[in-house]
Amino acid sequence: MAKFVYTAILFALTTTIAGAQSPSPPVRILANVPADNLTVTHWYKQNVYDPSDSKIGEIMDVLIDREGKIGVLIVGVGGFVGVGEKDVAVPFNAVQFKTKDNNKWYPVMNTTKDALKTAPGYKYDSTAMMWMPESGPTTTGVSAPRPENPPAARPNNR
């Protein structure tokens, strides 16, 4: 099922990139959405739990590579109502999805809240539109040079 999601995202990115580069044939409009597709809301803003079902964080962002594959989840850990929270990066494959009450999916990581708290932190730089190491420099409002292949951008809600 994950391969299908990756393929759908890759198709969407490919058609967007191809359309920006040169004139292309009309976009194919789907009459039906494949039933086994997953939405980003399966991950984004979802609580993350450890194997004993204790909450250890919340998925703050989903990073997608240039091929359309989800590679990294940014997980917020610690703090209270966003104050004192630390954002850490974890590989997408470190999160397993389990079901419980009414077959509702929820993300589970084989780690602890303390391990996440001691991991290197990241912060979102809205000027550069990318996640930066917490200890790294930040921009000062001046547009930063854009890398040739920039990382995935964060949604505008933060």
Secondary structure per residue as TSV (DSSP state, phi and psi in degrees):
chain	resnum	aa	ss	phi	psi
A	1	M	-	360.0	-37.9
A	2	A	H	-63.4	-37.0
A	3	K	H	-61.8	-36.3
A	4	F	H	-66.8	-40.7
A	5	V	H	-62.2	-45.6
A	6	Y	H	-60.6	-41.8
A	7	T	H	-63.8	-42.3
A	8	A	H	-64.5	-42.7
A	9	I	H	-66.3	-42.2
A	10	L	H	-60.4	-42.8
A	11	F	H	-61.1	-44.9
A	12	A	H	-62.9	-44.1
A	13	L	H	-67.3	-40.4
A	14	T	H	-62.9	-44.0
A	15	T	H	-67.6	-34.1
A	16	T	H	-67.9	-47.1
A	17	I	H	-65.4	-43.4
A	18	A	H	-64.2	-38.7
A	19	G	H	-66.6	-31.5
A	20	A	H	-78.3	-21.6
A	21	Q	H	-88.3	-37.3
A	22	S	S	-161.1	162.6
A	23	P	-	-58.7	139.6
A	24	S	-	-136.2	168.2
A	25	P	S	-63.5	162.2
A	26	P	-	-55.3	146.9
A	27	V	-	-67.7	137.5
A	28	R	-	-76.1	124.4
A	29	I	-	-98.6	131.0
A	30	L	-	-82.7	135.3
A	31	A	S	-80.1	-27.1
A	32	N	S	-139.5	147.0
A	33	V	-	-92.1	129.3
A	34	P	-	-54.1	134.9
A	35	A	T	-64.0	-27.9
A	36	D	T	-94.0	13.0
A	37	N	-	-72.6	152.3
A	38	L	-	-116.3	150.5
A	39	T	-	-99.8	162.8
A	40	V	G	-60.4	-27.4
A	41	T	G	-65.2	-11.8
A	42	H	G	-66.1	-21.8
A	43	W	T	-116.3	-53.2
A	44	Y	T	-59.4	130.8
A	45	K	T	63.3	20.6
A	46	Q	-	-92.2	143.1
A	47	N	E	-68.6	146.0
A	48	V	E	-112.1	139.7
A	49	Y	E	-121.0	157.1
A	50	D	-	-87.2	175.2
A	51	P	T	-59.9	-20.9
A	52	S	T	-94.7	16.9
A	53	D	S	67.8	25.9
A	54	S	-	-93.3	134.9
A	55	K	E	-67.0	130.6
A	56	I	E	-119.6	-7.9
A	57	G	E	172.1	-169.4
A	58	E	E	-141.6	137.7
A	59	I	E	-73.1	117.2
A	60	M	E	-96.4	-24.1
A	61	D	E	-159.2	156.1
A	62	V	E	-124.6	116.8
A	63	L	E	-100.3	129.7
A	64	I	E	-115.3	132.8
A	65	D	-	-80.1	177.9
A	66	R	T	-64.9	-19.5
A	67	E	T	-88.4	-0.4
A	68	G	S	87.3	12.8
A	69	K	-	-96.0	138.7
A	70	I	E	-74.2	122.7
A	71	G	E	-113.3	-32.9
A	72	V	E	-139.3	142.0
A	73	L	E	-114.2	135.4
A	74	I	E	-95.7	121.3
A	75	V	E	-113.3	124.1
A	76	G	E	-85.1	132.4
A	77	V	E	-135.8	147.0
A	78	G	S	77.5	-176.4
A	79	G	S	75.4	-179.9
A	80	F	B	-138.9	120.8
A	81	V	T	52.3	42.4
A	82	G	T	86.1	-12.9
A	83	V	B	-86.7	125.9
A	84	G	T	80.5	8.5
A	85	E	-	-76.3	148.3
A	86	K	E	-120.7	136.2
A	87	D	E	-102.6	128.5
A	88	V	E	-122.5	155.1
A	89	A	E	-102.2	131.1
A	90	V	E	-130.0	146.2
A	91	P	E	-64.8	142.8
A	92	F	G	-55.0	-38.8
A	93	N	G	-73.2	-3.4
A	94	A	G	-80.5	-10.5
A	95	V	E	-107.2	127.8
A	96	Q	E	-106.4	150.5
A	97	F	E	-112.6	124.4
A	98	K	E	-116.5	166.8
A	99	T	E	-118.4	151.1
A	100	K	E	-144.9	-147.9
A	101	D	G	-26.8	123.6
A	102	N	G	56.1	31.2
A	103	N	G	57.5	30.6
A	104	K	E	-78.4	130.2
A	105	W	E	-75.9	143.9
A	106	Y	E	-148.1	144.8
A	107	P	E	-81.6	138.4
A	108	V	E	-130.5	134.3
A	109	M	E	-120.3	143.3
A	110	N	S	-86.3	68.8
A	111	T	S	-155.8	-178.4
A	112	T	-	-119.1	163.1
A	113	K	H	-61.5	-40.2
A	114	D	H	-62.6	-39.1
A	115	A	H	-64.5	-39.0
A	116	L	H	-67.8	-38.8
A	117	K	H	-63.3	-30.3
A	118	T	H	-91.3	-4.9
A	119	A	S	-71.9	158.2
A	120	P	-	-60.2	138.0
A	121	G	-	-95.0	159.0
A	122	Y	E	-129.8	154.6
A	123	K	E	-133.5	149.9
A	124	Y	E	-88.8	124.5
A	125	D	E	-98.5	106.1
A	126	S	T	-70.6	-22.9
A	127	T	T	-72.6	-45.9
A	128	A	T	-82.9	-13.3
A	129	M	T	56.7	47.8
A	130	M	E	-156.0	162.1
A	131	W	E	-82.5	133.9
A	132	M	E	-122.3	149.9
A	133	P	E	-57.1	140.4
A	134	E	T	-57.5	-33.3
A	135	S	T	-86.4	-5.5
A	136	G	S	-82.9	171.9
A	137	P	-	-70.3	155.2
A	138	T	-	-113.6	164.1
A	139	T	-	-80.3	162.7
A	140	T	-	-115.3	28.1
A	141	G	S	94.4	-11.1
A	142	V	S	-89.4	136.9
A	143	S	-	-59.6	125.3
A	144	A	-	-80.2	149.8
A	145	P	-	-61.6	136.7
A	146	R	-	-86.9	128.5
A	147	P	-	-65.4	158.9
A	148	E	S	-60.3	-40.2
A	149	N	S	-123.2	78.5
A	150	P	-	-67.0	153.6
A	151	P	-	-65.9	167.3
A	152	A	-	-62.0	142.4
A	153	A	-	-81.5	154.7
A	154	R	-	-89.4	146.4
A	155	P	-	-58.7	160.3
A	156	N	T	-77.4	4.5
A	157	N	T	-89.8	14.4
A	158	R	-	-126.6	360.0
